[in-house]
Amino acid sequence: MGTKTSHIKTNDKEKRILITGGATGLGQAIALALINEHSKRGEKLKICIADIHEERGLETLALLTEKGTEAFYQPCDITQDDEVANLVSTIEAQWGGVDLVFNNAGVASGGSLSDESIDQWKWIFDINLLGMVRVSKAILPLFKAQGGGYFVNIASQAGLTPIPYMNSYNAVKAAVVSLSETMKLELAPDNIDVSVVCPSFFKTNLDESMRSDNPAMHKMMARFFKKADMTKEEVAQSICDQVTQKRFLILTHKLGKRAFLMKKLLPTQTYINNMLKQTKAMKRAMERR
């Protein structure tokens, strides 16, 4: 990897941003929120949308360019080493470096321990965790060469306060939280910052990619998404506000913050007992095939 980039300055008026999984949903909403925020401060953005969905990626690109933002779409499957390497090479050729990386690409899964196959576990870990690792490892030489950078890793409330019947999803998002904390500590001496975002349910298209062999799981998830009290735009705005403050743990939902606080403050057995009560209804729903 070359070393074309210069040291990041805190008064830079131009930010180069990569968003994986940026063609739709939260990734797209983050891109639009960033444009609004930075335009208020008189800063210009350059945005790369990396995604496997070309048609949606080009649609999002049109939205960004209509707002006067310099942007490009790069097809990228984050499970493929060569595509990730090509993404980073393209960014280096286009911009000479990158300042902010949103590791946003991800999928959903659901089911009980007995429901979920090992193939499903491998599928979600390859995308949600190893995909993030691939992108971060490939970007890291650019960050080090230019003297700094910022990773924002999208996890989930499920990684902090897991609910039953989402075994692989809970586990992979908890792994993202742990990875992010490790990165935060390990990369600080290189002036590389890290945040981890843990949103709860919100209205998005994540359910399109959800895998589960239990039809009841799809119905239950659909209800959760339908009852969500925040839109993707509101979640994206909350993320951007907290990224500006460089908070490490970014929580976006009031109920999520309360649940996390309860888990931290209540005696462990009391918390587990409370969760067991809430599990009964879910268990009945999951057993209806």
Protein Blocks (a to p, Z undefined) as FASTA:
>chain_A
ZZfbccddfkbcbdcdddehklgmjllmmmmmmmmmmmmnopacddddddfblmlmmmmm
mmmmmnopacddddddfkbmklmmmmmmmmmmmnopafbdcdfbccddeddfklpcfklm
mmmmmmmmmmmmmmmmmmmmmmmmnopacddddddfklmmccehilmmmmmmmmmmmmmm
mmmmmmmmnopacddddddddddfklmmpccfbfklmmmmmmmmmmpcbdfklmmmmmmm
mmmnopabdcfbfklmmmmmmmmmpcfklmmmmmmmmmmmmmmmmmmZZ
